[in-house]
Amino acid sequence: LITPKDIKWFKRLQRPRWLTFEFAIPIIWMIVFICGAWSAYIVWEKDPGSSRTWWLMGFYLLVEIAIVAYNPVMLRLRSLKAGTIVGGIGAILGVLLALTVLPISGWAALLLLPYIIWSPIGTYTTWEMMHLNPESA
């Protein structure tokens, strides 16, 4: 879904001066994905195979789709605004998921915290880039 031209477009964009941690973003995402999978595992183990648990697994999947959709949507459309929208939707879904699983397991909700913290930071960064690169908004 992502072409070399898409990556070239993104690499040429100006970034905020405070974005000094771009090298760490892959590590951050690895932590987010591991914690999300662990959270889902805890929820599954509380009531494996029940219809409620399957619905929750669907909710986890929806959050994962929002996470994974960010780059292809933004890069293919070459629109930082589209990336900001997808990121914002993902952030909201992450908070809703954590609130939904909190009564089932505090640990499962806590493991979603890295995403709940990171998602708004990534979304805000994209929003800032939109202002620095108005031709790519």
N, C-alpha and C positions, 0 to 999 in steps of 0.2 A: 504493500500500500504506500510505502514511502520510497520516493525515487532520489537519486543523487542530486537532482536539481532542487528538490524540496529541502534537502539538508543544506545545500549551498545557500539557498535563500535564507534559511534560519541562521546560519553561521555569520552571514554578513550584517545581521541586524545589530543595532546598538543595544547595549545592556546598561542597566543602572550602575553607577559607580560603586554602590555598596554591594553589588553582587560579586563578592570575592570568594564565594564557596561553591562556584559552579563545578569545580573538580569533584566535589563530594556528593553531587546529586545522584549519581548511580548507586553509591553506597546507601544513601538515604532511602532510595526507592527499594533497594534490596531489603532493608530493615522493615519498611512499610509492608511489603509483600509477605515476608516471613511472619510478621506479627498478625497480619490479616488472616493468613492461613491457619495459624495457631489458634486465633480467636474462633474461627469457624469450626476447627476441630473440637474445641472445648464445648461449643454450643451443640455440635453433633453428638458428642458423648453424653450430654445431659439427658437426651431423649432420642436415641438413634432411630431413624426411619419413620418417626411420626409425621403426620401431615404438617404440623406446625413447624417442625424442624426443617422439612423440605422447603416450606415457604421462606424460612429464614435463610436457607442455603441459596435460594433464588435471590434474596435481597443482597446477600454477599456477592453473588454473581453480578447483579446490577451495579453495585459499587465498583467491582473489578472492571466491568465494561466501561464505566465512566472514566476510570483511571487509564485504561489502555486506549480509549478513544481519543484522548487529549492530543497526543502527537499526530496521529494520522489525520484527524479532522483539521487541526491547525495548519499542518504542513501542506496537505493536499489543497485546502482552500487558500493557503497563504494568507491567513487572516488571524492576527493576534486577538482580535475581538472574539472570533469563534473559539479560540483556545481559552480565553478568559471565561466565556460562557460555559464551556464544557467543564473547566476547572471548578467554577462556582457550583455547578450542579453536583459534581462529585463531592465537593466539600459539604454541601447540605445533606446529600445522601449518607455520607460517612457519619455525620452527627446523628442523623435519624437512626441509622443502624446501631450505633453505640447505645442510644437511648432505648432502643427496642430490645437489645440483648442484655442490658443492665440488670433487669429483674431475674434473668436466667443465670447469669454469671458475672460478677463484678470483674473477674480476671479477663473474661472475654471482652468486656467493654473497655477495660484498661488497655488491652492489647491493640485496640483501635486508636488509641491516643496518638501514636506516631503519625498516622494518616490525618487525624483531625488537626494536629498541629501543622504538619507539612503542607497539606492541601491549600489552605489559605495563603501560605507563604508563596507557593508556586503560582497560585492564581494571581496574587498581588504583583508578583514579579512580571508575569505576562501582561498584566494591566499597565504597569509602569513602562514596559517595552512598547506597548501600543502608543503611549504618548511620546516616546523617544523616536518612534518610527511611524509617523502618521501615514506614510504612503503604504504601509503594510497593516494598517489597522483593519 
